Amino acid sequence: MDPVLLAVVALIAIALVFDFINGFHDAANSIATIVATRVLTPGQAVMWAAAFNFLAAFGFGTAVAKTVGSGMIDLDVVTASVIFGGLTGAIVWDLITWYYGLPTSSSHALVGGYAGAAIAKAGFGSLVASGWTKTLIFIVFAPLMGMALGWLLSIISLWLFRGFSPSRVDRWFRRLQLVSAALYSLGHGTNDAQKTMGIIAGVLFTAGYLSAFEIPFWVIIAAHLAIALGTPFISGKDSLNNEFSYTDESGARRTIAIPPSSPMFASIHVAPTVTSGSQARVRACVRPARAPRTAFSSSMIRSRSLRFGRIAPRAAC
C-alpha cells in the first residue's frame, strides 16, 4: 500500500477515535440535568444525547471545521507528524481528565494539542493570529455569556412561575428539559464534531487528496457518527445507577437509589438496610414534597428540594 495513503488512513482513524472519546468525555454535560431531576434514566438520557449529536450533521454548515482546519495553523507547516502529535496529546489529556472526573474541554485539548505540535515543528510563526484572536476572546467571554444568560433565564422563570404549584411546574419542566437537552446536544455535535472534521480535512489537503480546503460529505457523516457512538459509553457507578450519596449527621456515608419515575419535587425518607464499615446502603420511600405554592422560592433553591427533595432520617415506608 502507498505509504502516504496508509498514513492518511491512520490519521483519520486516530481523529475519529478522538471524536469517539469526545462523545463520552462530554456526555455528562448533555445529560446532567435530565438525569439529576429523573426526567430520563441515564441509559435513556445518553441515547437521547447521542441521537441529537448525530442529527447535528445536517443543516449546520462547516464554518467551525474550516476555522480549525485552516484558520489557526499555517497549512504549510502541517505534516502527518504535527497532526499525529496534536491528536495524541488531545486523546491522552481527555482520557486523564475523564478518568479523574475533571470538567475540562475536549475542544481546548484538541486545539491546544494541534497548536503545540505546530509550534514544536516551526515555532510560534506557524500560528495564524486572526484565528487565535477570535478563539481566545471567546474562551473568556463564552462562560461569562452563559452565566449571564442563565441568570437572566432563571430570574424570568422565577417570576413567570412564582404562583404555580410544584406538581404543575414539574409536569411542564420535565417536557421542556427534553427540549433543552436536545438543543444542548445539537450544539455539542455542531461544534465538537466540526473540529475533528477540520483536522481530517487538513490531513486530506496536505496529503494532496483535496485540491482546495473543503469538508467532504463523508467526513461530516463520519465525524458525527463517531461522536454519537461515543456518547453512550459514559460510565461511572453513581451516574449509571441513578444514585445519590450523602454524609449523615454521624459521618456515615449513605447512598440512595433514586427511582427514575419519582417527581422532581419529592420528600425522600431513608433508612439503612446494609452496612459495611462507613458505607451504608439505604432504601428510599419517595413522596410528593410538601412545598410552598411558590415552587421556586429562594428557600427551595438554597436547599436540596429542587434537585433531590428533602432528606428526612425516618424509617423507609
C-alpha positions as CSV (number, residue, x, y, z in Angstrom):
1,M,0.0,0.0,0.0
2,D,1.1,3.6,-0.7
3,P,2.8,4.8,2.5
4,V,1.1,8.3,2.1
5,L,-2.3,6.6,1.8
6,L,-1.5,4.4,4.8
7,A,-0.5,7.5,6.9
8,V,-3.7,9.3,5.8
9,V,-5.9,6.3,6.8
10,A,-4.2,6.0,10.1
11,L,-4.5,9.7,10.9
12,I,-8.2,9.7,10.0
13,A,-8.7,6.7,12.3
14,I,-7.0,8.5,15.2
15,A,-9.1,11.6,14.6
16,L,-12.2,9.5,14.7
17,V,-11.0,7.8,17.9
18,F,-10.6,11.3,19.4
19,D,-14.2,12.1,18.3
20,F,-15.4,8.9,19.9
21,I,-13.7,9.8,23.2
22,N,-15.0,13.3,23.0
23,G,-18.5,11.7,22.9
24,F,-18.3,10.0,26.3
25,H,-16.0,12.7,27.8
26,D,-18.6,15.4,27.3
27,A,-21.7,13.2,27.6
28,A,-22.2,14.2,31.2
29,N,-22.7,17.9,30.2
30,S,-25.6,16.9,28.0
31,I,-27.4,14.6,30.4
32,A,-26.7,16.0,33.8
33,T,-29.9,17.9,34.4
34,I,-32.3,15.4,32.9
35,V,-30.7,12.6,35.0
36,A,-30.5,14.6,38.2
37,T,-34.2,15.5,38.0
38,R,-35.1,12.0,36.9
39,V,-36.8,13.0,33.7
40,L,-34.9,10.2,32.0
41,T,-32.8,7.3,33.2
42,P,-29.1,7.6,32.5
43,G,-29.4,5.0,29.7
44,Q,-32.3,6.8,28.1
45,A,-30.5,10.2,28.5
46,V,-27.3,9.1,26.7
47,M,-29.3,7.7,23.8
48,W,-31.2,11.0,23.6
49,A,-28.0,12.9,23.6
50,A,-26.3,10.6,21.0
51,A,-29.3,10.9,18.6
52,F,-29.0,14.7,18.6
53,N,-25.2,14.7,18.4
54,F,-25.6,12.8,15.1
55,L,-28.6,14.9,13.8
56,A,-26.3,18.0,14.1
57,A,-24.6,16.7,10.9
58,F,-27.4,18.1,8.8
59,G,-28.0,21.7,8.2
60,F,-25.4,23.5,10.4
61,G,-22.6,24.2,7.9
62,T,-18.9,23.7,8.3
63,A,-17.6,27.1,9.4
64,V,-16.1,25.8,12.6
65,A,-14.3,23.0,10.8
66,K,-12.8,25.4,8.3
67,T,-11.5,27.7,11.1
68,V,-9.9,24.8,13.0
69,G,-8.5,23.1,9.8
70,S,-7.0,26.2,8.1
71,G,-7.7,29.3,10.1
72,M,-5.5,28.6,13.2
73,I,-2.4,26.8,11.9
74,D,-0.4,27.7,8.7
75,L,-1.1,24.7,6.5
76,D,2.4,25.0,5.0
77,V,3.8,23.6,8.3
78,V,1.2,20.9,8.8
79,T,2.5,17.4,8.3
80,A,1.5,13.9,9.4
81,S,3.7,14.2,12.5
82,V,2.1,17.5,13.5
83,I,-1.4,16.1,13.2
84,F,-0.4,12.9,14.9
85,G,1.2,14.8,17.8
86,G,-1.8,17.1,18.3
87,L,-4.4,14.3,18.2
88,T,-2.4,12.1,20.6
89,G,-1.9,14.8,23.1
90,A,-5.6,15.6,23.0
91,I,-6.6,12.0,23.4
92,V,-4.3,11.4,26.4
93,W,-5.5,14.6,28.1
94,D,-9.1,13.7,27.5
95,L,-8.7,10.2,29.0
96,I,-6.8,11.5,32.0
97,T,-9.4,14.2,32.8
98,W,-12.3,11.8,32.1
99,Y,-10.8,9.2,34.5
100,Y,-10.4,11.7,37.3
101,G,-13.7,13.4,36.6
102,L,-12.2,16.8,35.8
103,P,-14.6,19.1,33.8
104,T,-12.3,20.1,31.0
105,S,-13.0,20.9,27.4
106,S,-12.2,18.4,24.6
107,S,-12.1,21.4,22.2
108,H,-9.4,23.1,24.2
109,A,-7.4,19.8,24.3
110,L,-7.6,19.4,20.5
111,V,-6.9,23.0,19.6
112,G,-4.1,23.2,22.2
113,G,-2.5,19.9,21.1
114,Y,-2.7,20.8,17.4
115,A,-1.1,24.2,18.1
116,G,1.6,22.8,20.4
117,A,2.6,20.3,17.8
118,A,2.9,23.0,15.2
119,I,4.9,25.3,17.5
120,A,7.3,22.4,18.2
121,K,7.9,22.0,14.5
122,A,8.0,25.5,13.2
123,G,7.8,27.9,16.2
124,F,5.1,30.5,17.0
125,G,5.1,31.8,13.5
126,S,3.1,28.7,12.5
127,L,0.1,30.1,14.3
128,V,-2.5,32.2,12.4
129,A,-3.0,35.3,14.6
130,S,-6.5,36.1,13.4
131,G,-7.9,32.7,14.1
132,W,-6.4,32.6,17.6
133,T,-7.7,36.1,18.5
134,K,-11.3,35.0,18.0
135,T,-10.7,31.8,19.8
136,L,-9.0,33.2,22.8
137,I,-11.6,36.0,23.2
138,F,-14.5,33.6,23.3
139,I,-12.7,31.2,25.6
140,V,-13.0,34.1,28.2
141,F,-16.4,35.5,27.1
142,A,-18.3,32.4,26.4
143,P,-18.6,31.2,30.1
144,L,-19.5,34.8,31.1
145,M,-22.2,35.0,28.4
146,G,-23.5,31.6,29.5
147,M,-23.6,32.7,33.2
148,A,-25.4,36.0,32.3
149,L,-28.0,34.2,30.1
150,G,-28.5,31.5,32.8
151,W,-29.0,34.2,35.5
152,L,-31.5,36.1,33.2
153,L,-33.5,33.0,32.3
154,S,-33.6,31.9,35.9
155,I,-35.0,35.2,37.0
156,I,-37.6,35.1,34.3
157,S,-38.6,31.6,35.2
158,L,-38.9,32.5,38.9
159,W,-41.2,35.4,38.1
160,L,-43.3,33.6,35.5
161,F,-44.0,30.6,37.6
162,R,-44.0,32.1,41.1
163,G,-47.7,31.3,41.6
164,F,-47.7,27.8,40.2
165,S,-47.8,24.6,42.3
166,P,-44.8,22.3,42.3
167,S,-46.7,19.5,40.5
168,R,-47.8,21.8,37.7
169,V,-44.3,23.2,37.3
170,D,-42.8,19.7,37.4
171,R,-45.1,18.5,34.6
172,W,-44.2,21.2,32.2
173,F,-40.5,21.5,33.1
174,R,-40.0,17.8,32.6
175,R,-41.1,18.2,28.9
176,L,-39.1,21.3,28.5
177,Q,-35.9,19.6,29.8
178,L,-36.1,17.2,26.9
179,V,-36.0,20.1,24.6
180,S,-33.1,21.9,26.3
181,A,-31.1,18.7,26.5
182,A,-31.7,18.1,22.8
183,L,-30.6,21.6,21.9
184,Y,-27.5,21.2,24.0
185,S,-26.6,18.0,22.2
186,L,-27.2,19.6,18.8
187,G,-24.9,22.4,19.8
188,H,-22.3,20.0,21.1
189,G,-22.4,17.9,17.9
190,T,-22.3,21.0,15.7
191,N,-19.2,22.4,17.4
192,D,-17.2,19.5,18.6
193,A,-17.6,17.2,15.6
194,Q,-16.7,20.0,13.3
195,K,-13.3,20.4,15.0
196,T,-12.5,16.8,14.1
197,M,-13.8,17.4,10.5
198,G,-11.3,20.3,10.2
199,I,-8.4,18.1,11.3
200,I,-9.4,15.3,8.8
201,A,-9.8,17.8,6.0
202,G,-6.3,19.1,6.9
203,V,-4.9,15.6,6.6
204,L,-6.5,15.2,3.2
205,F,-5.4,18.6,1.9
206,T,-1.8,18.3,3.0
207,A,-1.6,14.8,1.5
208,G,-2.9,16.1,-1.8
209,Y,-6.3,14.3,-1.8
210,L,-8.1,17.7,-1.8
211,S,-7.3,20.4,-4.3
212,A,-8.9,23.0,-2.1
213,F,-9.6,23.1,1.6
214,E,-13.2,21.9,1.9
215,I,-15.1,19.4,4.0
216,P,-16.3,16.3,2.1
217,F,-19.8,15.0,3.0
218,W,-18.4,11.6,4.1
219,V,-16.1,13.4,6.6
220,I,-19.1,15.2,8.1
221,I,-21.1,11.9,8.5
222,A,-18.1,10.0,9.9
223,A,-17.3,12.7,12.5
224,H,-20.8,13.0,13.7
225,L,-21.3,9.2,13.8
226,A,-18.1,8.8,15.9
227,I,-19.2,11.4,18.5
228,A,-22.7,9.9,18.6
229,L,-21.4,6.3,19.1
230,G,-19.1,7.5,21.8
231,T,-21.8,9.3,23.8
232,P,-23.5,6.1,25.3
233,F,-20.1,4.9,26.6
234,I,-20.3,7.3,29.6
235,S,-19.6,5.3,32.7
236,G,-19.4,5.6,36.4
237,K,-21.3,3.8,39.2
238,D,-23.2,6.7,40.5
239,S,-24.3,8.1,37.2
240,L,-25.4,4.7,35.7
241,N,-27.2,3.6,38.8
242,N,-29.0,6.9,39.3
243,E,-27.9,7.1,42.9
244,F,-27.4,10.0,45.3
245,S,-24.7,9.8,48.0
246,Y,-24.5,12.0,51.1
247,T,-23.0,12.0,54.6
248,D,-25.4,11.8,57.6
249,E,-25.1,13.5,61.0
250,S,-22.9,10.7,62.4
251,G,-20.4,10.9,59.5
252,A,-21.5,7.7,57.8
253,R,-21.6,7.7,54.0
254,R,-25.1,6.8,52.6
255,T,-26.2,6.0,49.1
256,I,-29.8,6.3,47.9
257,A,-31.1,4.6,44.8
258,I,-33.5,7.2,43.3
259,P,-36.4,5.7,41.4
260,P,-36.4,7.2,37.9
261,S,-40.1,7.8,38.0
262,S,-40.1,9.9,41.2
263,P,-41.0,13.5,40.8
264,M,-38.5,16.4,40.8
265,F,-40.1,17.8,44.0
266,A,-40.1,14.9,46.4
267,S,-39.6,14.1,50.0
268,I,-37.2,11.2,50.3
269,H,-37.3,9.2,53.6
270,V,-34.4,6.8,54.0
271,A,-33.3,4.0,56.4
272,P,-30.1,1.9,56.3
273,T,-30.5,-1.7,55.1
274,V,-27.0,-3.0,54.7
275,T,-24.0,-1.5,56.5
276,S,-20.3,-2.2,55.7
277,G,-17.8,-0.1,57.6
278,S,-18.5,3.5,56.9
279,Q,-20.7,2.6,53.8
280,A,-24.4,2.3,54.3
281,R,-26.8,1.2,51.7
282,V,-30.3,2.6,52.1
283,R,-33.7,2.1,50.6
284,A,-35.8,5.2,49.9
285,C,-39.5,6.0,50.0
286,V,-40.4,8.8,47.7
287,R,-43.4,11.0,48.5
288,P,-44.6,14.3,46.9
289,A,-42.9,17.2,48.6
290,R,-44.9,19.4,50.9
291,A,-43.5,22.5,49.3
292,P,-45.0,26.0,49.4
293,R,-47.2,27.1,46.5
294,T,-44.3,29.2,45.1
295,A,-42.5,26.3,43.6
296,F,-39.2,28.1,43.0
297,S,-38.9,30.0,46.3
298,S,-35.5,31.1,47.5
299,S,-35.6,28.6,50.4
300,M,-36.1,25.7,48.0
301,I,-33.3,26.8,45.8
302,R,-30.9,27.1,48.8
303,S,-32.0,23.6,50.0
304,R,-31.8,20.3,48.1
305,S,-35.5,20.3,47.3
306,L,-35.1,21.5,43.7
307,R,-32.8,18.6,42.9
308,F,-33.3,15.7,45.2
309,G,-36.1,16.6,47.5
310,R,-35.8,16.8,51.3
311,I,-34.0,14.0,53.0
312,A,-35.5,13.0,56.4
313,P,-33.9,10.5,58.7
314,R,-37.1,8.4,59.1
315,A,-37.7,4.7,58.6
316,A,-38.4,3.9,54.9
317,C,-42.0,3.3,54.3
